[in-house]
Amino acid sequence: MACINSTGEVNDMAKKILAAITQPASLEQVALQSGAPLYRIRSGVRELLQAGLVEQNDQLYLATAAGLAALNKPASGNPAAVSTK
């Protein structure tokens, strides 16, 4: 399961990962904080790294400015994101 869809939006798993790394954290810390299995965190972080939404410094990971923007962007299927005009 990909963390980023074809339109560039992040899914719920990606949002859990990004929320867990607003401060530098190890993969194990991300897994504990998000409640997701470590193997899922590893694959998700790898994808987010490639997309430029996460950066790595030694064994710690941190959401980039683009990652934080993706975390805070409402999903296009979200009624709050749809204009009522």
PyMOL Python script that loads the backbone (N, CA, C, O; Angstrom):
from pymol import cmd

cmd.read_pdbstr("""\
ATOM      1  N   MET A   1       0.845  -1.181   0.000  1.00  0.00           N
ATOM      2  CA  MET A   1       0.000   0.000   0.000  1.00  0.00           C
ATOM      3  C   MET A   1       0.886   1.238   0.000  1.00  0.00           C
ATOM      4  O   MET A   1       1.732   1.403   0.878  1.00  0.00           O
ATOM      5  N   ALA A   2       0.692   2.093  -0.971  1.00  0.00           N
ATOM      6  CA  ALA A   2       1.490   3.298  -1.114  1.00  0.00           C
ATOM      7  C   ALA A   2       1.030   4.371  -0.125  1.00  0.00           C
ATOM      8  O   ALA A   2      -0.145   4.440   0.239  1.00  0.00           O
ATOM      9  N   CYS A   3       1.968   5.193   0.295  1.00  0.00           N
ATOM     10  CA  CYS A   3       1.642   6.297   1.201  1.00  0.00           C
ATOM     11  C   CYS A   3       1.188   7.540   0.449  1.00  0.00           C
ATOM     12  O   CYS A   3       0.564   8.433   1.021  1.00  0.00           O
ATOM     13  N   ILE A   4       1.511   7.586  -0.847  1.00  0.00           N
ATOM     14  CA  ILE A   4       1.178   8.749  -1.654  1.00  0.00           C
ATOM     15  C   ILE A   4       0.393   8.263  -2.865  1.00  0.00           C
ATOM     16  O   ILE A   4       0.840   7.363  -3.576  1.00  0.00           O
ATOM     17  N   ASN A   5      -0.778   8.855  -3.103  1.00  0.00           N
ATOM     18  CA  ASN A   5      -1.589   8.412  -4.229  1.00  0.00           C
ATOM     19  C   ASN A   5      -1.168   9.095  -5.524  1.00  0.00           C
ATOM     20  O   ASN A   5      -0.231   9.893  -5.530  1.00  0.00           O
ATOM     21  N   SER A   6      -1.847   8.789  -6.607  1.00  0.00           N
ATOM     22  CA  SER A   6      -1.468   9.301  -7.923  1.00  0.00           C
ATOM     23  C   SER A   6      -1.616  10.814  -8.054  1.00  0.00           C
ATOM     24  O   SER A   6      -1.012  11.412  -8.944  1.00  0.00           O
ATOM     25  N   THR A   7      -2.399  11.437  -7.195  1.00  0.00           N
ATOM     26  CA  THR A   7      -2.554  12.894  -7.239  1.00  0.00           C
ATOM     27  C   THR A   7      -1.592  13.604  -6.291  1.00  0.00           C
ATOM     28  O   THR A   7      -1.614  14.829  -6.175  1.00  0.00           O
ATOM     29  N   GLY A   8      -0.744  12.823  -5.613  1.00  0.00           N
ATOM     30  CA  GLY A   8       0.252  13.407  -4.722  1.00  0.00           C
ATOM     31  C   GLY A   8      -0.211  13.605  -3.294  1.00  0.00           C
ATOM     32  O   GLY A   8       0.532  14.149  -2.478  1.00  0.00           O
ATOM     33  N   GLU A   9      -1.426  13.173  -2.972  1.00  0.00           N
ATOM     34  CA  GLU A   9      -1.918  13.294  -1.602  1.00  0.00           C
ATOM     35  C   GLU A   9      -1.401  12.137  -0.760  1.00  0.00           C
ATOM     36  O   GLU A   9      -1.214  11.028  -1.262  1.00  0.00           O
ATOM     37  N   VAL A  10      -1.174  12.397   0.510  1.00  0.00           N
ATOM     38  CA  VAL A  10      -0.728  11.344   1.416  1.00  0.00           C
ATOM     39  C   VAL A  10      -1.942  10.680   2.061  1.00  0.00           C
ATOM     40  O   VAL A  10      -2.968  11.320   2.294  1.00  0.00           O
ATOM     41  N   ASN A  11      -1.805   9.375   2.347  1.00  0.00           N
ATOM     42  CA  ASN A  11      -2.911   8.644   2.967  1.00  0.00           C
ATOM     43  C   ASN A  11      -2.804   8.715   4.489  1.00  0.00           C
ATOM     44  O   ASN A  11      -1.926   9.388   5.029  1.00  0.00           O
ATOM     45  N   ASP A  12      -3.710   8.013   5.172  1.00  0.00           N
ATOM     46  CA  ASP A  12      -3.746   8.057   6.636  1.00  0.00           C
ATOM     47  C   ASP A  12      -2.462   7.526   7.270  1.00  0.00           C
ATOM     48  O   ASP A  12      -2.000   8.071   8.273  1.00  0.00           O
ATOM     49  N   MET A  13      -1.876   6.464   6.695  1.00  0.00           N
ATOM     50  CA  MET A  13      -0.631   5.927   7.251  1.00  0.00           C
ATOM     51  C   MET A  13       0.478   6.954   7.142  1.00  0.00           C
ATOM     52  O   MET A  13       1.234   7.147   8.094  1.00  0.00           O
ATOM     53  N   ALA A  14       0.590   7.612   6.011  1.00  0.00           N
ATOM     54  CA  ALA A  14       1.611   8.644   5.836  1.00  0.00           C
ATOM     55  C   ALA A  14       1.405   9.773   6.837  1.00  0.00           C
ATOM     56  O   ALA A  14       2.368  10.309   7.385  1.00  0.00           O
ATOM     57  N   LYS A  15       0.151  10.129   7.071  1.00  0.00           N
ATOM     58  CA  LYS A  15      -0.132  11.192   8.044  1.00  0.00           C
ATOM     59  C   LYS A  15       0.270  10.768   9.458  1.00  0.00           C
ATOM     60  O   LYS A  15       0.762  11.590  10.232  1.00  0.00           O
ATOM     61  N   LYS A  16       0.066   9.490   9.802  1.00  0.00           N
ATOM     62  CA  LYS A  16       0.504   9.003  11.110  1.00  0.00           C
ATOM     63  C   LYS A  16       2.016   9.099  11.238  1.00  0.00           C
ATOM     64  O   LYS A  16       2.539   9.504  12.277  1.00  0.00           O
ATOM     65  N   ILE A  17       2.713   8.722  10.170  1.00  0.00           N
ATOM     66  CA  ILE A  17       4.172   8.785  10.180  1.00  0.00           C
ATOM     67  C   ILE A  17       4.637  10.231  10.294  1.00  0.00           C
ATOM     68  O   ILE A  17       5.481  10.550  11.133  1.00  0.00           O
ATOM     69  N   LEU A  18       4.093  11.104   9.459  1.00  0.00           N
ATOM     70  CA  LEU A  18       4.498  12.514   9.489  1.00  0.00           C
ATOM     71  C   LEU A  18       4.196  13.159  10.842  1.00  0.00           C
ATOM     72  O   LEU A  18       4.989  13.957  11.340  1.00  0.00           O
ATOM     73  N   ALA A  19       3.066  12.818  11.427  1.00  0.00           N
ATOM     74  CA  ALA A  19       2.717  13.371  12.743  1.00  0.00           C
ATOM     75  C   ALA A  19       3.701  12.909  13.813  1.00  0.00           C
ATOM     76  O   ALA A  19       3.970  13.631  14.773  1.00  0.00           O
ATOM     77  N   ALA A  20       4.232  11.713  13.642  1.00  0.00           N
ATOM     78  CA  ALA A  20       5.173  11.171  14.629  1.00  0.00           C
ATOM     79  C   ALA A  20       6.574  11.750  14.474  1.00  0.00           C
ATOM     80  O   ALA A  20       7.399  11.610  15.377  1.00  0.00           O
ATOM     81  N   ILE A  21       6.855  12.395  13.349  1.00  0.00           N
ATOM     82  CA  ILE A  21       8.207  12.926  13.145  1.00  0.00           C
ATOM     83  C   ILE A  21       8.210  14.436  12.937  1.00  0.00           C
ATOM     84  O   ILE A  21       8.987  14.957  12.137  1.00  0.00           O
ATOM     85  N   THR A  22       7.351  15.126  13.648  1.00  0.00           N
ATOM     86  CA  THR A  22       7.440  16.582  13.659  1.00  0.00           C
ATOM     87  C   THR A  22       8.654  17.005  14.482  1.00  0.00           C
ATOM     88  O   THR A  22       9.121  18.140  14.384  1.00  0.00           O
ATOM     89  N   GLN A  23       9.152  16.090  15.283  1.00  0.00           N
ATOM     90  CA  GLN A  23      10.430  16.210  16.000  1.00  0.00           C
ATOM     91  C   GLN A  23      11.257  15.009  15.581  1.00  0.00           C
ATOM     92  O   GLN A  23      10.683  13.963  15.277  1.00  0.00           O
ATOM     93  N   PRO A  24      12.598  15.112  15.550  1.00  0.00           N
ATOM     94  CA  PRO A  24      13.420  13.974  15.127  1.00  0.00           C
ATOM     95  C   PRO A  24      13.105  12.710  15.937  1.00  0.00           C
ATOM     96  O   PRO A  24      12.993  12.748  17.163  1.00  0.00           O
ATOM     97  N   ALA A  25      12.967  11.595  15.220  1.00  0.00           N
ATOM     98  CA  ALA A  25      12.615  10.333  15.867  1.00  0.00           C
ATOM     99  C   ALA A  25      13.211   9.169  15.082  1.00  0.00           C
ATOM    100  O   ALA A  25      13.410   9.255  13.870  1.00  0.00           O
ATOM    101  N   SER A  26      13.490   8.088  15.792  1.00  0.00           N
ATOM    102  CA  SER A  26      13.952   6.858  15.153  1.00  0.00           C
ATOM    103  C   SER A  26      12.744   6.112  14.597  1.00  0.00           C
ATOM    104  O   SER A  26      11.601   6.420  14.936  1.00  0.00           O
ATOM    105  N   LEU A  27      13.006   5.138  13.749  1.00  0.00           N
ATOM    106  CA  LEU A  27      11.907   4.338  13.199  1.00  0.00           C
ATOM    107  C   LEU A  27      11.149   3.624  14.311  1.00  0.00           C
ATOM    108  O   LEU A  27       9.924   3.510  14.260  1.00  0.00           O
ATOM    109  N   GLU A  28      11.872   3.145  15.311  1.00  0.00           N
ATOM    110  CA  GLU A  28      11.230   2.460  16.436  1.00  0.00           C
ATOM    111  C   GLU A  28      10.317   3.407  17.206  1.00  0.00           C
ATOM    112  O   GLU A  28       9.228   3.018  17.628  1.00  0.00           O
ATOM    113  N   GLN A  29      10.761   4.650  17.388  1.00  0.00           N
ATOM    114  CA  GLN A  29       9.931   5.634  18.078  1.00  0.00           C
ATOM    115  C   GLN A  29       8.678   5.957  17.262  1.00  0.00           C
ATOM    116  O   GLN A  29       7.593   6.128  17.818  1.00  0.00           O
ATOM    117  N   VAL A  30       8.838   6.039  15.937  1.00  0.00           N
ATOM    118  CA  VAL A  30       7.699   6.308  15.064  1.00  0.00           C
ATOM    119  C   VAL A  30       6.684   5.177  15.171  1.00  0.00           C
ATOM    120  O   VAL A  30       5.479   5.417  15.249  1.00  0.00           O
ATOM    121  N   ALA A  31       7.182   3.937  15.175  1.00  0.00           N
ATOM    122  CA  ALA A  31       6.289   2.776  15.291  1.00  0.00           C
ATOM    123  C   ALA A  31       5.531   2.813  16.613  1.00  0.00           C
ATOM    124  O   ALA A  31       4.326   2.561  16.641  1.00  0.00           O
ATOM    125  N   LEU A  32       6.212   3.118  17.690  1.00  0.00           N
ATOM    126  CA  LEU A  32       5.552   3.181  19.000  1.00  0.00           C
ATOM    127  C   LEU A  32       4.507   4.292  19.042  1.00  0.00           C
ATOM    128  O   LEU A  32       3.393   4.091  19.526  1.00  0.00           O
ATOM    129  N   GLN A  33       4.871   5.446  18.537  1.00  0.00           N
ATOM    130  CA  GLN A  33       3.962   6.592  18.603  1.00  0.00           C
ATOM    131  C   GLN A  33       2.758   6.416  17.682  1.00  0.00           C
ATOM    132  O   GLN A  33       1.646   6.814  18.028  1.00  0.00           O
ATOM    133  N   SER A  34       2.975   5.825  16.518  1.00  0.00           N
ATOM    134  CA  SER A  34       1.884   5.695  15.552  1.00  0.00           C
ATOM    135  C   SER A  34       1.034   4.454  15.776  1.00  0.00           C
ATOM    136  O   SER A  34      -0.112   4.390  15.330  1.00  0.00           O
ATOM    137  N   GLY A  35       1.595   3.468  16.468  1.00  0.00           N
ATOM    138  CA  GLY A  35       0.879   2.218  16.676  1.00  0.00           C
ATOM    139  C   GLY A  35       0.948   1.279  15.483  1.00  0.00           C
ATOM    140  O   GLY A  35       0.284   0.243  15.470  1.00  0.00           O
ATOM    141  N   ALA A  36       1.741   1.630  14.486  1.00  0.00           N
ATOM    142  CA  ALA A  36       1.880   0.802  13.284  1.00  0.00           C
ATOM    143  C   ALA A  36       3.084  -0.125  13.436  1.00  0.00           C
ATOM    144  O   ALA A  36       4.024   0.194  14.164  1.00  0.00           O
ATOM    145  N   PRO A  37       3.059  -1.269  12.754  1.00  0.00           N
ATOM    146  CA  PRO A  37       4.193  -2.192  12.829  1.00  0.00           C
ATOM    147  C   PRO A  37       5.445  -1.581  12.199  1.00  0.00           C
ATOM    148  O   PRO A  37       5.359  -0.787  11.262  1.00  0.00           O
ATOM    149  N   LEU A  38       6.592  -1.959  12.720  1.00  0.00           N
ATOM    150  CA  LEU A  38       7.863  -1.396  12.269  1.00  0.00           C
ATOM    151  C   LEU A  38       8.080  -1.611  10.776  1.00  0.00           C
ATOM    152  O   LEU A  38       8.586  -0.713  10.103  1.00  0.00           O
ATOM    153  N   TYR A  39       7.713  -2.779  10.236  1.00  0.00           N
ATOM    154  CA  TYR A  39       7.922  -3.018   8.805  1.00  0.00           C
ATOM    155  C   TYR A  39       7.138  -2.013   7.965  1.00  0.00           C
ATOM    156  O   TYR A  39       7.602  -1.594   6.905  1.00  0.00           O
ATOM    157  N   ARG A  40       5.955  -1.627   8.434  1.00  0.00           N
ATOM    158  CA  ARG A  40       5.127  -0.659   7.703  1.00  0.00           C
ATOM    159  C   ARG A  40       5.736   0.735   7.790  1.00  0.00           C
ATOM    160  O   ARG A  40       5.692   1.503   6.829  1.00  0.00           O
ATOM    161  N   ILE A  41       6.304   1.053   8.949  1.00  0.00           N
ATOM    162  CA  ILE A  41       6.967   2.350   9.123  1.00  0.00           C
ATOM    163  C   ILE A  41       8.179   2.440   8.202  1.00  0.00           C
ATOM    164  O   ILE A  41       8.400   3.467   7.560  1.00  0.00           O
ATOM    165  N   ARG A  42       8.963   1.366   8.136  1.00  0.00           N
ATOM    166  CA  ARG A  42      10.157   1.371   7.267  1.00  0.00           C
ATOM    167  C   ARG A  42       9.784   1.650   5.813  1.00  0.00           C
ATOM    168  O   ARG A  42      10.397   2.497   5.164  1.00  0.00           O
ATOM    169  N   SER A  43       8.779   0.939   5.303  1.00  0.00           N
ATOM    170  CA  SER A  43       8.411   1.130   3.896  1.00  0.00           C
ATOM    171  C   SER A  43       7.790   2.504   3.666  1.00  0.00           C
ATOM    172  O   SER A  43       8.039   3.138   2.640  1.00  0.00           O
ATOM    173  N   GLY A  44       6.986   2.961   4.614  1.00  0.00           N
ATOM    174  CA  GLY A  44       6.374   4.281   4.477  1.00  0.00           C
ATOM    175  C   GLY A  44       7.395   5.403   4.518  1.00  0.00           C
ATOM    176  O   GLY A  44       7.329   6.337   3.718  1.00  0.00           O
ATOM    177  N   VAL A  45       8.332   5.317   5.440  1.00  0.00           N
ATOM    178  CA  VAL A  45       9.368   6.345   5.549  1.00  0.00           C
ATOM    179  C   VAL A  45      10.243   6.356   4.294  1.00  0.00           C
ATOM    180  O   VAL A  45      10.626   7.422   3.811  1.00  0.00           O
ATOM    181  N   ARG A  46      10.555   5.179   3.770  1.00  0.00           N
ATOM    182  CA  ARG A  46      11.350   5.098   2.534  1.00  0.00           C
ATOM    183  C   ARG A  46      10.637   5.839   1.394  1.00  0.00           C
ATOM    184  O   ARG A  46      11.266   6.591   0.650  1.00  0.00           O
ATOM    185  N   GLU A  47       9.340   5.625   1.264  1.00  0.00           N
ATOM    186  CA  GLU A  47       8.571   6.306   0.223  1.00  0.00           C
ATOM    187  C   GLU A  47       8.519   7.815   0.469  1.00  0.00           C
ATOM    188  O   GLU A  47       8.655   8.603  -0.467  1.00  0.00           O
ATOM    189  N   LEU A  48       8.326   8.212   1.716  1.00  0.00           N
ATOM    190  CA  LEU A  48       8.256   9.639   2.051  1.00  0.00           C
ATOM    191  C   LEU A  48       9.610  10.322   1.865  1.00  0.00           C
ATOM    192  O   LEU A  48       9.665  11.498   1.504  1.00  0.00           O
ATOM    193  N   LEU A  49      10.698   9.596   2.107  1.00  0.00           N
ATOM    194  CA  LEU A  49      12.044  10.122   1.840  1.00  0.00           C
ATOM    195  C   LEU A  49      12.207  10.408   0.350  1.00  0.00           C
ATOM    196  O   LEU A  49      12.682  11.476  -0.037  1.00  0.00           O
ATOM    197  N   GLN A  50      11.813   9.453  -0.473  1.00  0.00           N
ATOM    198  CA  GLN A  50      11.934   9.609  -1.927  1.00  0.00           C
ATOM    199  C   GLN A  50      11.095  10.771  -2.444  1.00  0.00           C
ATOM    200  O   GLN A  50      11.461  11.416  -3.427  1.00  0.00           O
ATOM    201  N   ALA A  51       9.979  11.036  -1.788  1.00  0.00           N
ATOM    202  CA  ALA A  51       9.094  12.124  -2.205  1.00  0.00           C
ATOM    203  C   ALA A  51       9.539  13.475  -1.652  1.00  0.00           C
ATOM    204  O   ALA A  51       8.968  14.505  -2.009  1.00  0.00           O
ATOM    205  N   GLY A  52      10.552  13.482  -0.787  1.00  0.00           N
ATOM    206  CA  GLY A  52      11.022  14.740  -0.206  1.00  0.00           C
ATOM    207  C   GLY A  52      10.178  15.240   0.948  1.00  0.00           C
ATOM    208  O   GLY A  52      10.279  16.406   1.329  1.00  0.00           O
ATOM    209  N   LEU A  53       9.341  14.370   1.515  1.00  0.00           N
ATOM    210  CA  LEU A  53       8.484  14.775   2.632  1.00  0.00           C
ATOM    211  C   LEU A  53       9.130  14.505   3.988  1.00  0.00           C
ATOM    212  O   LEU A  53       8.662  14.985   5.020  1.00  0.00           O
ATOM    213  N   VAL A  54      10.212  13.729   3.969  1.00  0.00           N
ATOM    214  CA  VAL A  54      10.948  13.366   5.187  1.00  0.00           C
ATOM    215  C   VAL A  54      12.432  13.489   4.888  1.00  0.00           C
ATOM    216  O   VAL A  54      12.872  13.237   3.766  1.00  0.00           O
ATOM    217  N   GLU A  55      13.200  13.877   5.899  1.00  0.00           N
ATOM    218  CA  GLU A  55      14.654  13.883   5.775  1.00  0.00           C
ATOM    219  C   GLU A  55      15.254  13.009   6.855  1.00  0.00           C
ATOM    220  O   GLU A  55      14.662  12.809   7.916  1.00  0.00           O
ATOM    221  N   GLN A  56      16.439  12.492   6.571  1.00  0.00           N
ATOM    222  CA  GLN A  56      17.114  11.592   7.502  1.00  0.00           C
ATOM    223  C   GLN A  56      18.432  12.213   7.931  1.00  0.00           C
ATOM    224  O   GLN A  56      19.175  12.756   7.114  1.00  0.00           O
ATOM    225  N   ASN A  57      18.709  12.124   9.227  1.00  0.00           N
ATOM    226  CA  ASN A  57      19.978  12.553   9.791  1.00  0.00           C
ATOM    227  C   ASN A  57      20.445  11.428  10.694  1.00  0.00           C
ATOM    228  O   ASN A  57      19.905  11.242  11.785  1.00  0.00           O
ATOM    229  N   ASP A  58      21.441  10.676  10.253  1.00  0.00           N
ATOM    230  CA  ASP A  58      21.882   9.460  10.927  1.00  0.00           C
ATOM    231  C   ASP A  58      20.697   8.497  11.005  1.00  0.00           C
ATOM    232  O   ASP A  58      20.168   8.099   9.967  1.00  0.00           O
ATOM    233  N   GLN A  59      20.278   8.122  12.188  1.00  0.00           N
ATOM    234  CA  GLN A  59      19.158   7.181  12.352  1.00  0.00           C
ATOM    235  C   GLN A  59      17.872   7.882  12.782  1.00  0.00           C
ATOM    236  O   GLN A  59      16.928   7.234  13.233  1.00  0.00           O
ATOM    237  N   LEU A  60      17.838   9.202  12.641  1.00  0.00           N
ATOM    238  CA  LEU A  60      16.650   9.973  13.017  1.00  0.00           C
ATOM    239  C   LEU A  60      15.986  10.545  11.775  1.00  0.00           C
ATOM    240  O   LEU A  60      16.650  10.882  10.795  1.00  0.00           O
ATOM    241  N   TYR A  61      14.674  10.647  11.834  1.00  0.00           N
ATOM    242  CA  TYR A  61      13.878  11.119  10.707  1.00  0.00           C
ATOM    243  C   TYR A  61      13.058  12.316  11.151  1.00  0.00           C
ATOM    244  O   TYR A  61      12.638  12.410  12.304  1.00  0.00           O
ATOM    245  N   LEU A  62      12.834  13.239  10.204  1.00  0.00           N
ATOM    246  CA  LEU A  62      12.103  14.465  10.502  1.00  0.00           C
ATOM    247  C   LEU A  62      11.290  14.865   9.275  1.00  0.00           C
ATOM    248  O   LEU A  62      11.780  14.792   8.148  1.00  0.00           O
ATOM    249  N   ALA A  63      10.063  15.283   9.496  1.00  0.00           N
ATOM    250  CA  ALA A  63       9.234  15.777   8.396  1.00  0.00           C
ATOM    251  C   ALA A  63       9.818  17.080   7.877  1.00  0.00           C
ATOM    252  O   ALA A  63      10.219  17.945   8.656  1.00  0.00           O
ATOM    253  N   THR A  64       9.863  17.217   6.553  1.00  0.00           N
ATOM    254  CA  THR A  64      10.317  18.461   5.933  1.00  0.00           C
ATOM    255  C   THR A  64       9.153  19.449   5.926  1.00  0.00           C
ATOM    256  O   THR A  64       8.042  19.116   6.338  1.00  0.00           O
ATOM    257  N   ALA A  65       9.419  20.667   5.453  1.00  0.00           N
ATOM    258  CA  ALA A  65       8.342  21.656   5.327  1.00  0.00           C
ATOM    259  C   ALA A  65       7.251  21.132   4.400  1.00  0.00           C
ATOM    260  O   ALA A  65       6.063  21.332   4.656  1.00  0.00           O
ATOM    261  N   ALA A  66       7.655  20.459   3.319  1.00  0.00           N
ATOM    262  CA  ALA A  66       6.670  19.877   2.401  1.00  0.00           C
ATOM    263  C   ALA A  66       5.888  18.758   3.090  1.00  0.00           C
ATOM    264  O   ALA A  66       4.691  18.600   2.848  1.00  0.00           O
ATOM    265  N   GLY A  67       6.549  17.990   3.936  1.00  0.00           N
ATOM    266  CA  GLY A  67       5.878  16.933   4.682  1.00  0.00           C
ATOM    267  C   GLY A  67       4.866  17.490   5.660  1.00  0.00           C
ATOM    268  O   GLY A  67       3.768  16.950   5.798  1.00  0.00           O
ATOM    269  N   LEU A  68       5.225  18.567   6.338  1.00  0.00           N
ATOM    270  CA  LEU A  68       4.292  19.199   7.275  1.00  0.00           C
ATOM    271  C   LEU A  68       3.096  19.789   6.531  1.00  0.00           C
ATOM    272  O   LEU A  68       1.968  19.739   7.021  1.00  0.00           O
ATOM    273  N   ALA A  69       3.345  20.347   5.349  1.00  0.00           N
ATOM    274  CA  ALA A  69       2.243  20.878   4.546  1.00  0.00           C
ATOM    275  C   ALA A  69       1.309  19.747   4.112  1.00  0.00           C
ATOM    276  O   ALA A  69       0.088  19.900   4.139  1.00  0.00           O
ATOM    277  N   ALA A  70       1.883  18.620   3.716  1.00  0.00           N
ATOM    278  CA  ALA A  70       1.067  17.462   3.321  1.00  0.00           C
ATOM    279  C   ALA A  70       0.267  16.926   4.497  1.00  0.00           C
ATOM    280  O   ALA A  70      -0.873  16.493   4.333  1.00  0.00           O
ATOM    281  N   LEU A  71       0.859  16.956   5.674  1.00  0.00           N
ATOM    282  CA  LEU A  71       0.181  16.490   6.881  1.00  0.00           C
ATOM    283  C   LEU A  71      -1.037  17.353   7.183  1.00  0.00           C
ATOM    284  O   LEU A  71      -2.075  16.839   7.600  1.00  0.00           O
ATOM    285  N   ASN A  72      -0.919  18.635   6.979  1.00  0.00           N
ATOM    286  CA  ASN A  72      -1.982  19.566   7.337  1.00  0.00           C
ATOM    287  C   ASN A  72      -2.967  19.845   6.216  1.00  0.00           C
ATOM    288  O   ASN A  72      -3.951  20.555   6.424  1.00  0.00           O
ATOM    289  N   LYS A  73      -2.720  19.298   5.028  1.00  0.00           N
ATOM    290  CA  LYS A  73      -3.614  19.518   3.890  1.00  0.00           C
ATOM    291  C   LYS A  73      -4.814  18.585   3.987  1.00  0.00           C
ATOM    292  O   LYS A  73      -4.637  17.374   4.122  1.00  0.00           O
ATOM    293  N   PRO A  74      -6.037  19.122   3.921  1.00  0.00           N
ATOM    294  CA  PRO A  74      -7.213  18.244   3.956  1.00  0.00           C
ATOM    295  C   PRO A  74      -7.281  17.397   2.698  1.00  0.00           C
ATOM    296  O   PRO A  74      -6.885  17.843   1.621  1.00  0.00           O
ATOM    297  N   ALA A  75      -7.775  16.192   2.830  1.00  0.00           N
ATOM    298  CA  ALA A  75      -7.935  15.294   1.679  1.00  0.00           C
ATOM    299  C   ALA A  75      -8.984  15.855   0.748  1.00  0.00           C
ATOM    300  O   ALA A  75      -9.938  16.492   1.195  1.00  0.00           O
ATOM    301  N   SER A  76      -8.817  15.625  -0.543  1.00  0.00           N
ATOM    302  CA  SER A  76      -9.774  16.166  -1.523  1.00  0.00           C
ATOM    303  C   SER A  76     -11.146  15.525  -1.371  1.00  0.00           C
ATOM    304  O   SER A  76     -12.150  16.119  -1.766  1.00  0.00           O
ATOM    305  N   GLY A  77     -11.206  14.327  -0.806  1.00  0.00           N
ATOM    306  CA  GLY A  77     -12.490  13.681  -0.562  1.00  0.00           C
ATOM    307  C   GLY A  77     -13.153  14.138   0.730  1.00  0.00           C
ATOM    308  O   GLY A  77     -14.273  13.729   1.039  1.00  0.00           O
ATOM    309  N   ASN A  78     -12.468  14.978   1.476  1.00  0.00           N
ATOM    310  CA  ASN A  78     -12.950  15.494   2.736  1.00  0.00           C
ATOM    311  C   ASN A  78     -13.985  16.585   2.478  1.00  0.00           C
ATOM    312  O   ASN A  78     -13.681  17.544   1.769  1.00  0.00           O
ATOM    313  N   PRO A  79     -15.187  16.478   3.023  1.00  0.00           N
ATOM    314  CA  PRO A  79     -16.209  17.508   2.806  1.00  0.00           C
ATOM    315  C   PRO A  79     -15.742  18.897   3.197  1.00  0.00           C
ATOM    316  O   PRO A  79     -16.190  19.876   2.602  1.00  0.00           O
ATOM    317  N   ALA A  80     -14.853  19.017   4.183  1.00  0.00           N
ATOM    318  CA  ALA A  80     -14.365  20.325   4.608  1.00  0.00           C
ATOM    319  C   ALA A  80     -13.500  20.964   3.522  1.00  0.00           C
ATOM    320  O   ALA A  80     -13.326  22.182   3.499  1.00  0.00           O
ATOM    321  N   ALA A  81     -12.957  20.139   2.623  1.00  0.00           N
ATOM    322  CA  ALA A  81     -12.090  20.648   1.573  1.00  0.00           C
ATOM    323  C   ALA A  81     -12.876  21.033   0.328  1.00  0.00           C
ATOM    324  O   ALA A  81     -12.313  21.621  -0.595  1.00  0.00           O
ATOM    325  N   VAL A  82     -14.138  20.720   0.283  1.00  0.00           N
ATOM    326  CA  VAL A  82     -14.959  20.982  -0.892  1.00  0.00           C
ATOM    327  C   VAL A  82     -15.711  22.293  -0.696  1.00  0.00           C
ATOM    328  O   VAL A  82     -16.323  22.520   0.348  1.00  0.00           O
ATOM    329  N   SER A  83     -15.659  23.142  -1.698  1.00  0.00           N
ATOM    330  CA  SER A  83     -16.346  24.414  -1.622  1.00  0.00           C
ATOM    331  C   SER A  83     -17.857  24.215  -1.695  1.00  0.00           C
ATOM    332  O   SER A  83     -18.337  23.364  -2.443  1.00  0.00           O
ATOM    333  N   THR A  84     -18.599  24.992  -0.926  1.00  0.00           N
ATOM    334  CA  THR A  84     -20.058  24.894  -0.929  1.00  0.00           C
ATOM    335  C   THR A  84     -20.685  25.983  -1.779  1.00  0.00           C
ATOM    336  O   THR A  84     -21.907  26.133  -1.765  1.00  0.00           O
ATOM    337  N   LYS A  85     -19.902  26.741  -2.513  1.00  0.00           N
ATOM    338  CA  LYS A  85     -20.422  27.845  -3.344  1.00  0.00           C
ATOM    339  C   LYS A  85     -21.027  27.316  -4.608  1.00  0.00           C
ATOM    340  O   LYS A  85     -21.515  28.092  -5.430  1.00  0.00           O
TER     341      LYS A  85
END
""", "prot")
cmd.dss("prot")
cmd.show_as("cartoon", "prot")
cmd.util.cbc("prot")
cmd.orient("prot")
